[in-house]
Amino acid sequence: MEAAAAIAAWTFTSAIPIPQDVGELLVQGEEPIAAFKTFRDSAVFTNRRLIVRDAQGMTGKKFEMYSLPYSAINMWSSENAGKLDLNAELELWTRAGHIKVKLGKGVDIRALDRLIAQCVFSH
């Protein structure tokens, strides 16, 4: 449950190219689909799971990794940003708990919603 609390505080600020070093985290047959910048690192959606990396320490060479298989997602919701609310929000209900992610202006919430639907329904 602690992991879910940590993820809930994150913000995906913008779409980015898929990081070159993500390949070392992938299993056979797993392909990266999209990536987003977080405050300290990145979140990568693959065809099998969401990988969120959180760089730590002064140099950022140490990082913590969270892996959420799409099969663990029971339900999700998305909320677009309004005129006064600058961030959109994505909420995931999983076997690990409730995860809330804020999305910056650089993230297309509807495209992300479609991406999650495509990944969840293909599993």
C-alpha positions as CSV (number, residue, x, y, z in Angstrom):
1,M,0.0,0.0,0.0
2,E,3.0,2.4,0.6
3,A,3.8,2.2,-3.1
4,A,0.4,3.3,-4.1
5,A,0.7,6.3,-1.8
6,A,4.0,7.3,-3.4
7,I,2.6,7.0,-6.9
8,A,-0.4,9.1,-6.0
9,A,1.8,12.1,-5.5
10,W,3.3,12.1,-9.0
11,T,2.7,14.4,-11.9
12,F,3.3,13.4,-15.5
13,T,4.3,16.8,-16.9
14,S,4.7,16.1,-20.6
15,A,5.1,13.4,-23.3
16,I,8.7,12.6,-24.0
17,P,10.6,10.3,-26.3
18,I,11.0,6.8,-24.8
19,P,14.2,6.7,-22.7
20,Q,17.0,4.7,-24.3
21,D,17.8,2.8,-21.1
22,V,14.3,1.5,-20.6
23,G,15.2,-1.6,-22.7
24,E,17.1,-3.0,-19.7
25,L,13.8,-3.2,-17.8
26,L,11.8,-4.9,-20.4
27,V,11.0,-8.6,-20.6
28,Q,11.0,-10.7,-23.8
29,G,8.1,-9.5,-26.1
30,E,7.5,-6.3,-24.1
31,E,7.5,-3.1,-26.2
32,P,7.5,0.5,-25.0
33,I,4.5,2.5,-26.3
34,A,4.7,6.0,-24.7
35,A,6.7,7.9,-22.1
36,F,6.0,10.9,-19.9
37,K,8.3,13.2,-17.9
38,T,7.8,13.1,-14.1
39,F,9.4,15.7,-11.8
40,R,12.5,13.6,-11.3
41,D,12.4,10.8,-13.9
42,S,9.9,9.2,-16.3
43,A,6.9,6.9,-16.6
44,V,6.8,4.5,-19.5
45,F,3.7,2.6,-20.8
46,T,4.6,-0.7,-22.5
47,N,2.3,-3.2,-24.1
48,R,2.2,-5.1,-20.7
49,R,2.6,-2.6,-17.9
50,L,3.2,0.9,-16.6
51,I,6.8,1.4,-15.4
52,V,7.4,4.5,-13.2
53,R,11.0,5.4,-12.4
54,D,11.8,7.8,-9.6
55,A,15.4,9.1,-9.5
56,Q,16.7,9.6,-6.0
57,G,19.6,11.2,-4.2
58,M,21.7,14.2,-5.3
59,T,23.1,12.6,-8.5
60,G,19.9,10.8,-9.5
61,K,21.9,7.6,-10.2
62,K,19.9,5.6,-7.7
63,F,16.3,5.1,-8.7
64,E,13.2,3.3,-7.4
65,M,11.0,1.5,-9.9
66,Y,7.3,0.8,-9.8
67,S,5.8,-1.7,-12.1
68,L,2.0,-1.9,-12.6
69,P,0.8,-4.8,-14.8
70,Y,-2.4,-3.8,-16.7
71,S,-4.0,-7.0,-15.4
72,A,-3.9,-5.4,-11.9
73,I,-6.1,-2.5,-13.0
74,N,-9.7,-3.0,-12.0
75,M,-11.1,0.4,-13.0
76,W,-9.8,3.9,-13.9
77,S,-11.2,7.4,-14.4
78,S,-9.8,10.5,-16.0
79,E,-10.7,14.1,-15.5
80,N,-9.7,16.9,-17.9
81,A,-8.4,20.2,-16.7
82,G,-10.9,23.0,-16.3
83,K,-10.4,26.8,-16.6
84,L,-9.3,27.2,-13.0
85,D,-7.8,23.7,-12.5
86,L,-4.5,23.5,-14.4
87,N,-4.0,19.8,-14.0
88,A,-6.0,16.9,-15.4
89,E,-6.1,13.8,-13.2
90,L,-6.0,10.1,-13.8
91,E,-7.1,7.6,-11.1
92,L,-6.5,3.9,-11.2
93,W,-8.1,1.4,-8.9
94,T,-5.8,-1.6,-8.7
95,R,-5.2,-4.7,-6.5
96,A,-2.5,-2.7,-4.9
97,G,-4.8,0.2,-4.0
98,H,-6.0,3.5,-5.4
99,I,-3.5,5.5,-7.4
100,K,-4.0,9.1,-8.3
101,V,-1.7,10.8,-10.9
102,K,-1.9,14.5,-11.8
103,L,-1.3,15.3,-15.5
104,G,0.4,18.6,-16.6
105,K,-0.8,20.7,-19.5
106,G,1.7,18.8,-21.8
107,V,-0.2,15.6,-21.4
108,D,-3.3,14.8,-23.6
109,I,-5.6,13.2,-21.1
110,R,-7.9,11.7,-23.7
111,A,-5.0,10.1,-25.6
112,L,-3.7,8.7,-22.3
113,D,-7.2,7.4,-21.5
114,R,-7.3,5.6,-24.9
115,L,-3.8,4.2,-24.3
116,I,-4.9,2.7,-21.0
117,A,-8.1,1.3,-22.5
118,Q,-6.1,-0.3,-25.3
119,C,-3.6,-1.9,-23.0
120,V,-6.1,-3.1,-20.3
121,F,-8.6,-4.5,-22.9
122,S,-5.8,-6.4,-24.8
123,H,-5.0,-8.3,-21.6
